[in-house]
Amino acid sequence: MIQVVVWKWHPLGPKWDRVTYTADHVNRFASMVGRHLSLPHEVVCITDDAEGIDGSVRIVPLWDDLREFGMCWTRLKVFAPEMADIIGPRFVSIDLDCVIVGRLDPLLDIPDDFKAWKNVGRGAIYCGSMFLLNAGSRRQVWDDLDPGKLVFKKEFGRFKHRGNRYIHPEAYAAGMVCGSDQAWMSYVLGPGGPMWTSVDGVLSHSDGSLIPSGLGRPKHDTPPDHARIVFFHGVGDPSQPRVQKQHPWIERFWK
């Protein structure tokens, strides 16, 4: 049995324009998992608001740890060993801004006690959009985090989305400047860990095979044949009409 974990909470602390996730996101996600994963599994939503979420989804109340720091710092508690009792002994965390388009079994039916999606940009090694974990197997990610060391940092210029946030100065100095949970995870675990890449069918919406480039080029009506899961990380989301217009295939899968 593997628990498939998603997250939905009202952000606290510093924030910027992001998508508001709803019970509909959770329910559609659970439906997609049900169609594309044959391994024994359970969908779990860690949330501070379970209203409207389908009864087939197990609810885990969101803890308060690190919520005041905003972004996704609070998610790091899944690396605490007690998550074996709270979530389950083996789970995969997947962000709600995804569309599942192919079989998930090859991604999850693996022996690794930790595996993450390779960050598609610079500034982190692992992407927090998707990672698999045997509870407690990388507990240093939680144990070594001292919230008292987090500092508020403002940045200006081209990358305004990186401003007004809490960072860990050691991770930041090491070049892990993308995100919060994934920056710290990347800093503590370092390079060389097992990762999914586009070769495995874990794709970013900005991948060249998914989005046409250049004026006048036709839209792609279907994702690549090898695609299994596509993430719309950033400010876009498969629920948005503008994103669906750019990727017409979303309508067939995101349900």
C-alpha positions in Angstrom: 0.0 0.0 0.0 1.2 3.5 -0.9 -0.3 6.7 0.3 -0.7 9.4 -2.4 -0.5 12.7 -0.6 -1.8 16.1 -1.8 -1.9 19.4 0.1 -4.5 22.1 0.4 -4.2 24.9 2.9 -4.8 28.6 3.4 -1.4 30.2 3.3 0.0 32.2 6.3 3.0 34.4 6.4 4.5 36.1 3.3 2.6 35.3 0.1 2.3 36.4 -3.5 -0.1 35.8 -6.3 -0.7 32.1 -6.6 -3.5 29.7 -7.6 -6.2 29.1 -4.9 -6.6 25.3 -4.7 -10.1 24.0 -4.0 -11.9 20.8 -3.0 -12.5 20.3 -6.8 -8.8 20.1 -7.4 -8.5 17.4 -4.8 -11.4 15.4 -6.1 -10.2 15.6 -9.7 -6.7 14.5 -8.5 -8.2 11.5 -6.7 -10.1 10.6 -9.8 -7.0 10.8 -12.0 -5.0 8.6 -9.5 -7.8 6.1 -9.5 -7.6 5.7 -13.3 -3.9 5.7 -13.6 -2.5 3.8 -10.6 -3.2 0.1 -10.2 -0.9 -0.4 -7.1 -2.8 -0.7 -3.8 -3.1 2.9 -2.8 -4.9 5.5 -0.7 -5.3 9.2 -1.6 -4.6 11.4 1.5 -5.2 15.2 1.6 -3.3 17.2 4.3 -5.4 20.2 4.8 -6.9 22.9 7.1 -10.2 22.8 5.3 -11.8 19.5 4.3 -15.1 20.8 3.2 -16.2 19.5 -0.2 -13.5 16.8 -0.5 -14.8 13.4 -1.5 -15.3 10.9 1.2 -12.9 8.5 -0.5 -10.0 10.8 0.3 -8.5 10.4 3.8 -8.1 13.7 5.6 -5.0 14.5 7.7 -5.3 17.8 9.6 -2.5 20.2 8.7 -0.1 20.9 11.6 0.9 24.4 12.6 4.6 23.8 12.4 6.4 26.4 10.3 3.2 27.8 8.8 4.0 31.3 9.9 7.0 31.3 7.5 4.7 31.0 4.5 5.5 29.2 1.2 5.8 25.4 1.7 8.0 25.3 4.8 5.3 23.5 6.7 5.5 20.5 4.3 8.9 19.6 5.5 7.4 17.9 8.6 6.7 14.9 6.4 10.3 14.0 6.9 9.7 13.5 10.6 9.6 9.8 11.5 6.2 10.0 13.2 4.7 10.4 9.7 4.7 6.6 9.5 1.8 6.7 11.9 0.2 9.9 10.6 0.3 9.2 6.9 1.7 5.8 6.4 5.0 4.0 6.1 5.5 4.8 2.4 4.0 7.7 0.5 4.4 10.0 -2.5 3.7 13.7 -2.2 2.3 15.2 -5.5 1.3 18.8 -6.0 -2.3 19.6 -7.1 -1.2 21.6 -10.1 -0.7 18.5 -12.2 -2.5 16.5 -14.9 -2.0 12.8 -14.9 -2.0 11.4 -18.4 -0.4 8.0 -18.2 0.2 5.0 -15.9 1.8 5.9 -12.6 2.9 2.4 -11.6 6.3 2.5 -13.3 7.1 5.7 -11.3 6.0 4.3 -7.9 6.6 0.6 -8.1 10.3 1.0 -7.2 12.6 0.0 -4.3 14.0 3.4 -3.5 13.3 4.8 0.0 13.4 8.3 -1.5 13.0 9.7 -5.0 12.1 13.2 -6.3 11.4 15.0 -9.5 14.6 16.6 -10.8 14.1 20.4 -10.6 13.6 21.7 -14.1 15.2 25.1 -13.4 18.2 26.4 -11.5 18.4 27.0 -7.8 17.5 23.6 -6.4 18.3 20.0 -7.1 15.0 18.4 -6.2 11.6 19.7 -7.0 9.0 19.6 -4.2 6.2 19.0 -6.8 6.7 15.3 -6.5 8.8 13.2 -4.1 8.5 9.6 -2.7 9.5 8.7 0.8 9.7 5.9 3.2 8.7 7.6 6.4 11.8 8.5 8.5 14.3 7.5 5.8 15.6 11.0 5.3 14.7 12.4 8.8 17.7 14.8 8.8 15.7 17.1 6.5 13.4 17.7 9.5 15.7 17.1 12.4 18.4 19.5 11.1 16.0 22.4 10.4 16.2 25.1 13.1 13.3 27.5 12.4 15.2 30.1 14.4 17.7 30.4 11.6 15.2 31.3 9.0 15.5 34.9 7.9 13.1 37.2 6.0 14.6 38.4 2.7 13.3 40.9 0.2 14.5 40.7 -3.3 13.7 43.0 -6.2 14.4 43.1 -9.9 13.4 40.7 -12.5 12.5 37.7 -10.3 9.9 39.4 -8.0 8.4 36.0 -7.2 11.5 35.3 -5.2 11.0 38.3 -2.9 9.2 38.7 0.4 10.0 35.3 1.8 11.8 33.4 4.5 15.0 31.6 3.5 17.6 29.4 5.3 20.8 31.4 4.9 23.0 28.3 4.6 20.9 26.8 1.9 20.7 30.1 0.1 24.5 30.6 0.3 24.9 27.1 -1.3 22.8 28.3 -4.3 19.5 26.6 -3.2 17.4 29.7 -3.9 14.3 28.2 -5.6 11.3 27.5 -3.4 11.4 26.8 0.3 10.9 23.1 1.1 12.7 22.0 -2.0 15.6 24.4 -1.4 16.2 23.0 2.1 15.6 19.4 0.9 18.2 19.9 -1.8 20.7 21.5 0.6 20.5 18.8 3.2 20.3 15.8 0.9 22.8 17.1 -1.7 23.3 15.8 -5.3 23.3 12.2 -6.4 19.9 11.1 -5.1 17.5 9.2 -7.3 15.3 11.4 -9.5 12.6 11.2 -12.0 13.1 13.3 -15.2 11.3 14.0 -18.4 12.6 10.6 -19.7 10.4 9.0 -17.1 7.4 10.9 -18.3 7.4 13.5 -15.5 7.1 16.7 -17.4 6.8 20.5 -16.9 4.1 22.4 -18.7 6.9 24.6 -20.2 8.7 21.6 -21.8 9.2 22.2 -25.5 7.3 19.0 -26.4 4.2 20.4 -24.6 4.0 24.0 -25.5 4.4 25.3 -29.1 7.0 28.1 -29.6 6.8 30.8 -32.2 3.9 32.7 -33.6 1.5 30.8 -35.7 2.5 27.4 -34.6 -0.4 25.0 -33.9 -1.4 24.0 -30.4 -0.6 20.5 -29.2 -3.8 18.5 -29.0 -2.2 15.7 -27.0 0.7 15.3 -24.7 3.8 13.3 -25.8 3.3 9.5 -25.9 5.7 9.0 -23.0 4.1 11.5 -20.7 2.7 10.2 -17.4 2.2 13.4 -15.3 2.5 17.0 -16.3 3.0 19.8 -13.7 1.8 23.3 -14.1 4.1 24.8 -11.5 4.3 28.5 -11.1 1.3 30.9 -11.5 -0.6 28.8 -14.1 -3.0 26.0 -13.3 -4.9 23.4 -15.4 -8.1 24.8 -14.0 -7.6 28.2 -15.7 -9.2 28.8 -19.1 -6.1 30.5 -20.5 -4.0 27.4 -19.7 -6.7 25.0 -21.1 -6.7 27.1 -24.3 -2.9 26.7 -24.6 -3.1 22.9 -23.8 -6.5 21.7 -25.2 -5.7 18.1 -24.1 -6.2 19.1 -20.5 -10.0 18.7 -20.8 -9.7 15.0 -21.6 -7.5 14.2 -18.7 -8.2 16.6 -15.8 -11.4 15.1 -14.5 
